Amino acid sequence: MILTAQHRLCLAGLALLTAAQAGSFSASPAKVVLTPQAPIQTIDVQNYATQDVQIQVQVQAWTVVNGLNVYVPTSDVIVTPPVLKIDPRGSRTVRVGWTKPSTGPEMYYRVFLQEVPTSASLKQNTVQQLLRFSFPALTRRQKDPLAYKLNWTATAAPDGKWTLTVQNTGEGFVNLASVKLVRGPALTPLTVEIPYVFSKDSRSWPLPPDAAGSGDPLTVRVQVGDKTEDYVVQVR
C-alpha cells in the first residue's frame, strides 16, 4: 500500500518568481507495527520528481485528547536517518526502531515526513510546494492484531441533547472507516473525524434530536476494514 502526500506547504521565494516546482514522493508501507520479536521495521521512500528531494523524518507519541490529536516528542521509537536526500526518480530506506521493547500495552505513534527546501531550490527564483504527511506506528507485544472490544452508549444531557459514545475496552486499537446510526429503517451517517479508537479510549458524537428517545431500537453500524459490524446501543 502506498501512502501519498496530502498536505502541501507553499514556500515563496524572495526574488522575482519565474516558475513553480512541486515535490512528489511517497512512502510504503502505510503503517508500521513494532514488536519485541521485530523491533525494527523499514519504510521505502520514493522520489517521483525530476530533481533531488530532501526529507526530514520524525516520530512523535500520539494520543487523542478531547477529540483532538496530540503529538509529543518521544525517544521510545526512533528513525534513522532523520534526514535523507533522494536522487531524482530514486528511493531510500528509513529504519523505524523500538528502543525499549516490552510486553506492555499497545502504544501509538506517528511518523512524519516533511520535505525541506534544498540548497539548489533556495538559489532559484521559484515557488516550491513542500509536501508533508504522516502515518501510524504501533508498538505491541505480538505481530498479530490485539482484540478490540466496543461498547456503545447514548446519554442525554439536561438540555435534552443526546450523545453517542463508544468505549474500546479491548487491548488493541480499531479503525472505524464509517459509523452509521440505525433507527428502524433509517440509516444516518455520522462524521468520523478521527477514525482510530485506541485501547482504553473513547469517541463521542452528537446525535440528532430525540434520536435515542424515539422508541425505536438504536443500533450503530460500523465499517472496520472489509467487515461491517452492528452494535446495540445502551440508552441511558
TORTI-657287 format. One record per atom (N, C-alpha, C, O): residue in three letters; x, y, z. Coordinates in steps of 0.05 Angstrom, whole numbers, plus 32768, in hexadecimal, padded with zeros to 4 digits. Each point is the difference from the previous one (the first is absolute). Layout:
ALAXYZ
...
This chain:
MET80117FE88000
MET7FEF80188000
MET801280198000
MET801380018010
ILE7FE780127FDF
ILE800F80187FFE
ILE7FF28017800E
ILE7FE880057FFB
LEU802680098016
LEU7FF58018800D
LEU800A80187FF2
LEU801880057FFF
THR7FD6800C7FF6
THR800980177FF1
THR7FFC80198011
THR7FF080008012
ALA801E80157FE7
ALA7FFF8019800F
ALA7FE5800D7FFD
ALA7FF480007FEB
GLN8002800B802B
GLN7FE6800D8000
GLN8001801D8007
GLN7FEF80107FF7
HIS80257FF88018
HIS8001801C8009
HIS8017800F7FF1
HIS80167FF57FFF
ARG7FE580227FF6
ARG8014800E7FF1
ARG8004801C800C
ARG7FEE800E8007
LEU802C7FF87FFD
LEU8008801A800B
LEU800D800F7FEA
LEU80127FF67FF2
CYS7FE78023800B
CYS800A80117FEA
CYS80168012800B
CYS7FFC800F8013
LEU801C7FF07FE0
LEU801780108008
LEU800580147FEA
LEU80067FF87FE9
ALA7FF78022801D
ALA800380147FEB
ALA801D800A8000
ALA800C80048015
GLY7FFF7FFF7FD3
GLY801B800B7FFD
GLY8000801E8005
GLY7FEB800D7FFE
LEU802C7FFE800A
LEU8002801D8006
LEU800480107FE6
LEU7FFA80188000
ALA80107FDC7FEC
ALA8006800E7FE7
ALA7FE87FFD7FED
ALA7FEB7FF58008
LEU801880157FE0
LEU7FEB7FFF7FEC
LEU7FFA7FE37FF9
LEU80127FF07FFB
LEU7FD480088006
LEU7FF87FE57FFC
LEU7FFE7FFB7FE2
LEU7FF1800E7FF2
THR801D7FDE8004
THR80007FFA7FE4
THR7FF57FE47FF9
THR7FFB7FFB7FE9
ALA80027FF4802B
ALA7FF67FE57FFA
ALA7FF47FF4801A
ALA8002800C8015
ALA7FF37FDC7FE8
ALA7FF57FF28017
ALA800A7FE38000
ALA80017FF47FEA
GLN80058002802D
GLN80097FE48002
GLN7FEF7FF38015
GLN7FF6800C8013
ALA80057FDA7FEA
ALA7FF17FF08013
ALA800F7FE78006
ALA80067FF07FED
GLY7FFF800B802C
GLY800C7FE68007
GLY7FEC7FEA7FFD
GLY7FE880058000
SER80227FE27FFE
SER7FEE7FEA7FFD
SER800E7FE7800B
SER80137FF67FF3
PHE7FE580018024
PHE800C7FE8800B
PHE7FEB7FF08010
PHE7FEA800A8006
SER801C7FDD7FFF
SER7FED7FEF800F
SER80107FED8011
SER80187FFE7FFE
ALA7FDA7FF68015
ALA800D7FED8012
ALA7FEE7FE78003
ALA7FE780028000
SER80257FE78004
SER7FF27FE88005
SER80107FEE8013
SER801980017FFE
PRO7FDA7FEF8013
PRO7FE37FFD8003
PRO7FF38018800E
PRO800E80138008
ALA7FD87FEC7FFA
ALA7FF18017800B
ALA7FFC7FFD801E
ALA7FF48011800D
LYS80177FDA7FFF
LYS7FFE7FFC801D
LYS80187FEF8008
LYS80077FED7FF2
VAL800580198025
VAL80167FF0800B
VAL7FF87FF4801A
VAL7FF6800E8012
VAL800E7FD87FF2
VAL7FFB7FF28019
VAL801A7FF5800A
VAL800E7FF17FF3
LEU7FF980178026
LEU80197FF8800D
LEU7FF97FED8017
LEU7FEE80068010
THR80217FE47FF2
THR7FFC7FED8016
THR801B7FF9800C
THR801580067FF4
PRO7FEB7FED8023
PRO80197FF7800C
PRO800F7FEC7FEE
PRO801980008000
GLN7FD97FF17FF0
GLN800C7FED7FED
GLN800B800E7FE7
GLN80137FF77FF4
ALA7FE180208005
ALA8008800F7FE8
ALA7FFF801E8007
ALA7FEE800E7FF7
PRO80267FFC8019
PRO7FFF801B800A
PRO800980157FEB
PRO7FFE80188005
ILE800B7FDF7FE4
ILE800980127FEB
ILE7FF17FF97FE6
ILE7FFF7FE97FF8
GLN7FF5802B7FFB
GLN7FF37FFD7FE6
GLN800B80157FEE
GLN800C80148008
THR7FEF7FE97FDE
THR800A80137FEC
THR7FE9800B7FF0
THR7FEC7FF37FFC
ILE801880257FFB
ILE7FED800C7FED
ILE801080097FE7
ILE8017800A8003
ASP7FDD7FF47FE6
ASP800D80087FE7
ASP7FF4801B7FF8
ASP7FE880037FFD
VAL802980117FFE
VAL7FF8801A7FF8
VAL800980047FE3
VAL80177FFD7FF9
GLN7FD680097FF5
GLN800580027FE4
GLN7FFC801D7FF7
GLN7FED800D8006
ASN80277FFC7FEB
ASN7FFF801B7FF4
ASN7FF87FFE7FE3
ASN800F7FF57FF0
TYR7FD980168009
TYR7FF77FFF7FE4
TYR800880187FF0
TYR7FFB80017FE8
ALA801180138025
ALA800680197FF2
ALA80197FFD7FEF
ALA800F7FED8002
THR7FF680277FEE
THR801780017FEE
THR80178010800D
THR801480057FF3
GLN7FE980028027
GLN8015800E800E
GLN80037FF3801C
GLN7FEF7FF18009
ASP802880148003
ASP80057FF5801B
ASP7FEA80098013
ASP7FF480157FFD
VAL80077FDA8017
VAL7FEE80078016
VAL800E7FFA801A
VAL800D7FEC8003
GLN7FEF80268010
GLN800B7FFD801B
GLN7FE97FFE8014
GLN7FEE80118000
ILE80137FDB8011
ILE7FE97FFA8012
ILE800A7FFD801C
ILE80147FF28006
GLN7FDE801B800D
GLN80057FFC801C
GLN7FEB7FED800B
GLN7FE980027FFB
VAL80217FEA8015
VAL7FEF7FEB800B
VAL80008002801E
VAL80158001800D
GLN7FD37FFF8000
GLN7FFE8002801D
GLN7FEA7FED8009
GLN7FEE7FF87FF1
VAL80157FFF8028
VAL7FEB7FF0800D
VAL7FF6800F8019
VAL8010800B800F
GLN7FD67FF57FF5
GLN7FF5800C8018
GLN7FEB7FED800C
GLN7FF27FF27FF2
ALA800D800E8029
ALA7FEB7FF0800E
ALA7FE5800C7FF9
ALA7FFD80197FFE
TRP7FEF7FD68000
TRP7FE680097FF6
TRP7FEA7FF88013
TRP7FFD7FE98007
THR7FF4802B8002
THR7FE87FFB8011
THR7FEA80127FF5
THR800480117FEF
VAL7FE47FE9801A
VAL7FE980117FF9
VAL7FF3800A801A
VAL7FF97FF18011
VAL8006802A7FF1
VAL7FF5800D8018
VAL7FE980127FF8
VAL800380127FEF
ASN7FE67FE9801D
ASN7FE880107FFA
ASN7FFA80027FE1
ASN7FF980157FF6
GLY800B7FD47FFD
GLY7FFA7FFF7FE4
GLY8015800C7FEE
GLY7FFB80037FE8
LEU801D80048022
LEU8015800C7FF0
LEU80197FEF8002
LEU80077FF58015
ASN800780097FD4
ASN80197FF27FFF
ASN80158010800F
ASN800280187FFC
VAL800D7FDB8015
VAL8016800D800F
VAL80197FF07FFB
VAL80017FE88003
TYR801480277FF5
TYR801A7FF37FFA
TYR8016800D8012
TYR800180188004
VAL800F7FD78008
VAL801680098011
VAL801A7FF17FF9
VAL7FFE7FE97FF6
PRO80198024800D
PRO80197FF27FFA
PRO80047FE78010
PRO7FF57FFE8017
THR80197FEF7FDE
THR80047FE6800E
THR801B7FF57FF8
THR800B80067FEA
SER80017FEA8028
SER80187FF17FFA
SER7FFA7FE28000
SER80137FF07FFC
ASP7FD480098008
ASP7FF97FE38000
ASP80027FF47FE4
ASP80077FE87FFE
VAL7FF280277FEE
VAL80037FF87FE4
VAL801080147FF2
VAL7FFB80188002
ILE80197FDF7FEF
ILE801280127FF2
ILE80027FF87FE2
ILE7FF97FEA7FF9
VAL801180297FF7
VAL80047FFB7FE3
VAL801C80067FF9
VAL800D8011800C
THR7FFD7FE17FE0
THR801B80057FF5
THR80007FFA7FE2
THR7FF67FEB7FF8
PRO801580277FF8
PRO800A801A8007
PRO7FE980148005
PRO7FEB7FFD7FF5
PRO801A8017801C
PRO7FEB80148005
PRO7FFD80147FE9
PRO7FEB800D7FFE
VAL80297FF57FF1
VAL7FFF80117FE8
VAL800B7FF07FE9
VAL80157FF48002
LEU7FDD800C7FE7
LEU800A7FF17FE9
LEU7FFC80117FE7
LEU7FED800E7FFD
LYS80267FEF7FF2
LYS8000800C7FE5
LYS7FFC7FEA7FEC
LYS800F7FEC7FFF
ILE7FDD80187FEF
ILE7FFA7FEB7FED
ILE8004800B7FE4
ILE7FF780167FF9
ASP80187FDB7FF6
ASP800580097FE5
ASP7FE67FFF7FF0
ASP7FED7FF38007
PRO8013801B7FE2
PRO7FE97FFF7FEE
PRO7FF87FE47FF9
PRO80127FF07FF8
ARG7FD58009800A
ARG7FF57FE67FFA
ARG800D7FEA8012
ARG7FFF7FE87FF9
GLY800D8020801C
GLY800E7FED8012
GLY7FEF7FF98018
GLY7FEA80098003
SER80227FE6800F
SER7FF27FF88018
SER80157FFD8016
SER80187FFB7FFB
ARG7FDF8006801E
ARG80107FFC8018
ARG7FF07FF08014
ARG7FE87FFF7FFF
THR80277FF48012
THR7FF37FF08016
THR8004800E801A
THR801680098007
VAL7FD57FF88009
VAL8000800B801B
VAL7FFA7FEA8013
VAL7FED7FF17FFC
ARG8023800D8019
ARG7FFB7FEC8015
ARG7FF2800C8018
ARG800780168009
VAL7FE47FDD8000
VAL7FF180088017
VAL80047FEB8016
VAL7FFB7FE97FFC
GLY800F8021801B
GLY80087FED8015
GLY7FF38006801B
GLY7FFD80178008
TRP7FFC7FD48006
TRP7FF58001801B
TRP80177FFD8013
TRP800C7FEB8001
THR7FFA8029800F
THR801880008011
THR7FFC7FF18019
THR80147FF7800C
LYS7FD480057FFE
LYS7FFB7FF28019
LYS7FEA7FEC7FFD
LYS7FEA8003800B
PRO801B7FE77FE6
PRO7FEB7FEC7FFC
PRO7FF67FF5801A
PRO80107FFB8013
SER7FD680007FEF
SER7FF47FF68019
SER7FE77FF17FF8
SER7FF780007FE9
THR7FFD7FF3802B
THR7FE67FF27FFD
THR7FEA8010800C
THR7FEB7FF58007
GLY801980257FFC
GLY7FEC8012800B
GLY7FE980057FEC
GLY7FFE7FF37FEC
PRO7FF18021801B
PRO7FE980057FEF
PRO8008800C7FE5
PRO8016800B7FFD
GLU7FD87FF37FF0
GLU8005800B7FE5
GLU8003801E8002
GLU7FF0800E800E
MET80247FFD7FE4
MET8005801D8001
MET8000800A7FE3
MET80037FF17FED
TYR7FF9802A8010
TYR7FFA800B7FE6
TYR801280187FFA
TYR800680118012
TYR80047FF07FD6
TYR801280157FF7
TYR7FF980077FE3
TYR7FF17FF27FF2
ARG801980258005
ARG7FFE80077FE4
ARG801C80077FF5
ARG800F800E800D
VAL7FF67FE97FDB
VAL801980077FF2
VAL7FFA80167FEC
VAL7FEF7FFD7FEF
PHE801F80198014
PHE7FFC80177FEF
PHE801680037FEB
PHE80187FFE8008
LEU7FE180067FDF
LEU801480057FEB
LEU7FFA801C7FF5
LEU7FEB80067FF5
GLN8029800C800E
GLN7FFD801C7FF8
GLN801680067FEC
GLN80177FFE8005
GLU7FE0800A7FE3
GLU801380097FEC
GLU800B801B8008
GLU7FF280128009
VAL80287FF27FF4
VAL800D80198007
VAL800E800A7FE6
VAL80087FF07FEF
PRO7FFB802B800E
PRO800C800B7FE8
PRO801D7FF87FFD
PRO800F80018014
THR7FF97FF87FD5
THR801C7FFA7FFA
THR800F801A7FFB
THR7FF480157FFA
SER80267FEA8008
SER801080187FFB
SER7FFD800A7FE3
SER800080187FFB
ALA7FFC7FD57FF3
ALA7FFC80087FE4
ALA7FE6800F7FFC
ALA7FFE80147FF1
SER7FED7FE3801D
SER7FE6800D7FFC
SER8000801C800D
SER7FF280127FF6
LEU801D7FF1801F
LEU8001801B800D
LEU800E80147FEE
LEU7FFB80188003
LYS80177FDF7FEC
LYS800E80127FEE
LYS7FF080087FE8
LYS800780137FF2
GLN7FE37FDF8009
GLN7FF080057FE8
GLN7FE980138007
GLN7FF780018017
ASN8000800E7FD5
ASN7FEA80128004
ASN7FE67FF07FFB
ASN7FF380037FEB
THR80057FEC8028
THR7FEA7FEF7FFC
THR7FEE7FFF8018
THR800880098016
VAL7FE07FED7FE6
VAL7FEE7FF88016
VAL80017FE28001
VAL7FFB7FF27FED
GLN800C8003802B
GLN80027FE48003
GLN7FEB7FF68013
GLN7FFD800A8016
GLN7FF47FE27FE2
GLN7FEC7FF48011
GLN800D7FE98010
GLN800A7FED7FF5
LEU7FF680168025
LEU800D7FED8012
LEU7FEB7FED800B
LEU7FEC8009800C
LEU80187FDD7FF1
LEU7FEC7FEC8008
LEU80067FF6801C
LEU80167FFF800A
ARG7FD47FFA8004
ARG80027FF5801B
ARG7FE97FED8004
ARG7FE980057FFA
PHE801E7FE38011
PHE7FEB7FEE8008
PHE800A7FEF8017
PHE801780018008
SER7FD77FEF8003
SER80077FEF8017
SER7FF17FE67FFE
SER7FEC7FFE7FF2
PHE801D7FEE801C
PHE7FF37FE68001
PHE80047FF4801C
PHE80138007800E
PRO7FDC7FE77FFB
PRO80017FF5801B
PRO80167FEB8003
PRO80077FF17FEE
ALA8004800F802A
ALA80137FEA8009
ALA7FF57FF6801B
ALA7FFA80108012
LEU80057FD67FF1
LEU7FF67FF48018
LEU80157FEF800D
LEU80107FF37FF2
THR7FF1800C8029
THR80107FED800E
THR7FED7FEE8010
THR7FEF8009800E
ARG80157FDC7FEF
ARG7FF07FED800F
ARG80107FE78004
ARG80157FFC7FF4
ARG7FE07FF2801D
ARG800F7FE98009
ARG80017FE97FEB
ARG800F7FED8004
GLN7FE180157FE7
GLN7FFF7FEA7FEC
GLN7FFB800C7FE4
GLN7FF780177FFE
LYS800F7FD87FEE
LYS7FFC80097FE5
LYS7FE280027FF9
LYS7FF780147FF3
ASP7FFA7FD88015
ASP7FE380007FF9
ASP7FF18016800F
ASP800880068017
PRO7FE480057FDD
PRO7FF18016800D
PRO7FF47FF7801A
PRO7FF67FE98003
LEU800A80288011
LEU7FF37FFB8019
LEU7FE280067FFD
LEU7FF880117FF0
ALA7FF87FE1801F
ALA7FE380027FFD
ALA7FF6801B800C
ALA800880088015
TYR7FE580047FDC
TYR7FF28017800A
TYR7FE57FF7800A
TYR7FF67FEB7FF8
LYS7FFD80258019
LYS7FE67FFA800A
LYS7FF1801A8004
LYS80088012800F
LEU7FE27FF27FE2
LEU7FF280197FFF
LEU7FE67FFF800F
LEU7FF07FEE7FFD
ASN800C80258015
ASN7FE78004800E
ASN7FF4801B7FF9
ASN800D80148002
TRP7FDA7FEC7FF5
TRP7FF380187FF6
TRP7FEA80098014
TRP7FEF7FEF8008
THR8010802A7FFE
THR7FEB800B8012
THR7FF6801B7FF5
THR800E800E7FF2
ALA7FD97FF88014
ALA7FF480197FF9
ALA7FF6800D801A
ALA7FF07FF4800F
THR801880247FF6
THR7FF9800E8019
THR7FF4801B7FFA
THR8007800D7FEC
ALA7FE67FFB8025
ALA7FF3801A7FFC
ALA800A80148014
ALA80037FFA8018
ALA8002801F7FDF
ALA800780168012
ALA7FE7800D800B
ALA7FEA7FFB7FF5
PRO801880158020
PRO7FE8800E800B
PRO7FF180107FEB
PRO7FE880048003
ASP802680067FE9
ASP7FF380107FEB
ASP7FF27FEF7FEB
ASP7FF5800B7FED
GLY800C7FDB8016
GLY7FF27FEE7FEE
GLY80117FF77FE8
GLY7FF77FF07FF0
LYS80228019800E
LYS80117FF87FEA
LYS800D7FE58006
LYS80087FFA8016
TRP7FF87FF57FD5
TRP800B7FE58003
TRP801C7FFE7FF5
TRP8007800E7FED
THR80097FE18020
THR801C7FFB7FF7
THR80047FE27FFE
THR7FFA7FF18012
LEU801280077FD7
LEU80077FE47FFC
LEU801E7FFD8007
LEU8011800F7FF6
THR7FF67FDD801A
THR801B7FFB8008
THR80087FE37FFC
THR7FF07FEE8006
VAL8028800E7FEF
VAL800B7FE57FFE
VAL80187FFE8012
VAL801280127FFF
GLN7FF07FD98011
GLN80167FFB8011
GLN800E7FE67FF7
GLN7FF37FEB7FFE
ASN802780177FFC
ASN800F7FE87FF9
ASN800D7FF48018
ASN8015800B800A
THR7FE07FE08001
THR800B7FF38018
THR80137FEA7FFA
THR800A7FF28012
GLY7FFB80097FD4
GLY80137FEB7FF8
GLY801D80088002
GLY80068016800A
GLU800C7FD97FEE
GLU801D80058001
GLU800B800C7FE7
GLU8016800A8000
GLY7FDB7FF67FEA
GLY800A800A7FE7
GLY7FEF80177FF5
GLY7FE880038008
PHE8023800D7FE6
PHE7FF180167FF4
PHE7FED7FF67FEB
PHE80027FE97FF7
VAL7FEC80288001
VAL7FEE7FFB7FEA
VAL7FFE80187FEE
VAL80018017800A
ASN7FFE7FE57FDC
ASN7FFE80167FED
ASN7FE47FFF7FF4
ASN7FF97FEF7FF0
LEU7FF680258018
LEU7FE580017FF7
LEU7FFE80107FE6
LEU800180188000
ALA7FFD7FD97FEA
ALA7FFE800E7FE6
ALA7FE6800F7FFD
ALA800080157FF3
SER7FEB7FE28019
SER7FE6800E7FFF
SER7FF07FF88018
SER80027FEA800B
VAL7FEC80287FFE
VAL7FED7FFB8016
VAL7FE580097FF7
VAL7FFD80187FF7
LYS7FEF7FD7800A
LYS7FE580077FF8
LYS7FED7FF98017
LYS80017FEB800C
LEU7FEC80287FF8
LEU7FEC7FFC8015
LEU7FE87FF37FF3
LEU7FF580097FEB
VAL80017FE18021
VAL7FEA7FF17FF5
VAL7FE880038013
VAL80017FF88017
ARG7FE980147FDE
ARG7FE78003800F
ARG7FEA7FF67FEF
ARG7FF7800E7FED
GLY7FFF7FDA8019
GLY7FEC7FF47FEF
GLY800C7FFC7FE4
GLY80167FF57FFD
PRO7FDB80157FEE
PRO800B7FFD7FE5
PRO801380177FF8
PRO800D7FFF7FEB
ALA7FF680158027
ALA801080177FF9
ALA801E7FFB8006
ALA80067FF38014
LEU800B80177FDB
LEU801D7FFD8003
LEU800D801C7FFE
LEU7FFE800D7FEB
THR800E7FFC802B
THR800B801B8001
THR801F7FFF8003
THR80097FF78015
PRO800680117FD7
PRO801E80008003
PRO800880168014
PRO7FF580168001
LEU801F7FE3800F
LEU800C80138013
LEU801C80077FF6
LEU800E7FEF7FF5
THR7FFA802A8010
THR801A80097FF7
THR80167FF38012
THR7FFF80038019
VAL80147FF07FDB
VAL80177FF4800E
VAL801980107FFB
VAL800D7FFD7FEB
GLU7FF980168027
GLU801780117FFC
GLU801A7FF28007
GLU801480047FF2
ILE7FEC7FEC8023
ILE80177FF08008
ILE7FF87FE38000
ILE7FF37FF78013
PRO80147FF97FD9
PRO7FF67FE57FFE
PRO800B7FED8014
PRO7FF47FEB8006
TYR8024801A8004
TYR800D7FEE8013
TYR7FF48003801C
TYR7FFE8016800A
VAL7FFA7FD38002
VAL7FF97FFF801C
VAL80147FEE800E
VAL7FFF7FE87FFC
PHE801280248014
PHE80157FF1800D
PHE7FF57FEE8016
PHE7FE980048009
SER80287FEA8000
SER7FF97FEF8017
SER7FFB80128019
SER801080128005
LYS7FDA7FE98009
LYS7FF8800E8018
LYS7FF9801D7FFA
LYS800180128012
ASP7FF87FF47FD5
ASP7FF9801B7FF8
ASP7FE380017FF7
ASP7FF37FEB7FFE
SER8003802D7FFD
SER7FE480037FF8
SER7FFD80167FEB
SER801280117FFD
ARG7FD87FEF7FF5
ARG7FF880157FED
ARG7FE380068004
ARG7FF07FEF8008
SER8008802A7FF2
SER7FE480088004
SER7FF780107FE8
SER800F800D7FF2
TRP7FD67FF18009
TRP7FF3800F7FEA
TRP7FE6800C800B
TRP7FF27FF3800F
PRO800780257FE9
PRO7FE5800A8006
PRO7FEB7FF17FEF
PRO80057FFA7FE8
LEU7FE580008024
LEU7FEA7FF27FF1
LEU7FEB80147FF8
LEU7FFC8015800C
PRO7FF57FE47FDF
PRO7FE980107FF9
PRO7FEC80028017
PRO7FFF7FEE8011
PRO7FF180277FF0
PRO7FEC80048016
PRO7FEE7FE78002
PRO7FF67FF67FEC
ASP80068001802D
ASP7FEF7FE98006
ASP80087FE77FF3
ASP7FF07FED7FFC
ALA802A80117FFC
ALA80097FE87FF2
ALA7FFD7FE78011
ALA7FF87FEB7FF6
ALA800E80188024
ALA7FFF7FE88011
ALA7FE67FFF800F
ALA7FFB7FED800F
GLY7FF480277FEE
GLY7FE77FFF800F
GLY7FE77FFC7FEE
GLY7FEA80058009
SER801B7FF27FDF
SER7FEA7FFD7FED
SER7FF07FE68005
SER7FEA7FFD7FF5
GLY80217FF1801B
GLY7FF37FE68005
GLY800A7FEA7FEE
GLY7FFB7FE98006
ASP8012801E7FE4
ASP800B7FEB7FEE
ASP801A7FF6800C
ASP800F800F800D
PRO7FF77FD77FEF
PRO801A7FF58009
PRO801680107FF2
PRO7FFF80077FE9
LEU80167FFE8027
LEU801780117FF6
LEU80187FEE7FFB
LEU80097FF18012
THR8001800F7FD6
THR80177FF07FF8
THR801480117FF0
THR7FF880137FF3
VAL80217FE6800F
VAL8014800D7FEF
VAL800C7FEB7FEE
VAL80047FE98008
ARG8002801F7FE0
ARG800D7FEE7FEC
ARG801B800D7FF9
ARG800180167FF6
VAL80147FDB800E
VAL801B800B7FFC
VAL800E7FEF7FEB
VAL7FFB7FE87FFC
GLN801780257FF5
GLN80117FF27FED
GLN801C7FFF800B
GLN800D80158005
VAL7FFD7FD37FFE
VAL801C7FFB800A
VAL800E7FEF7FEB
VAL7FFB7FE87FFE
GLY801780257FF3
GLY800C7FF27FEA
GLY7FEB7FF77FEC
GLY7FF180117FF6
ASP800F7FD68004
ASP7FEC7FF67FED
ASP7FE87FF3800E
ASP7FF07FF37FF3
LYS800E80128027
LYS7FEA7FF48010
LYS7FEB80168008
LYS800880178005
THR7FDF7FE17FFB
THR7FEB8011800A
THR7FF67FF4801B
THR7FF97FE88001
GLU800680288014
GLU7FF87FF6801A
GLU7FE98011800B
GLU800180197FFE
ASP7FEC7FDA800E
ASP7FE9800E800C
ASP80027FFD801E
ASP80077FEB800B
TYR7FF2802A8003
TYR80018001801E
TYR7FE6800C800A
TYR7FF680147FF5
VAL7FFF7FE08020
VAL7FE9800B800E
VAL800A80168013
VAL80137FFB800F
VAL7FDF801C7FF0
VAL800880168011
VAL7FF07FFF801A
VAL7FE87FFE8000
GLN802780058016
GLN7FF38001801A
GLN7FF7801D8005
GLN801080128000
VAL7FD67FF28004
VAL7FF5801B8004
VAL7FFE8005801E
VAL7FF47FF1800F
ARG801880257FF9
ARG80008007801D
ARG7FF3801B8004
ARG7FFE80098017
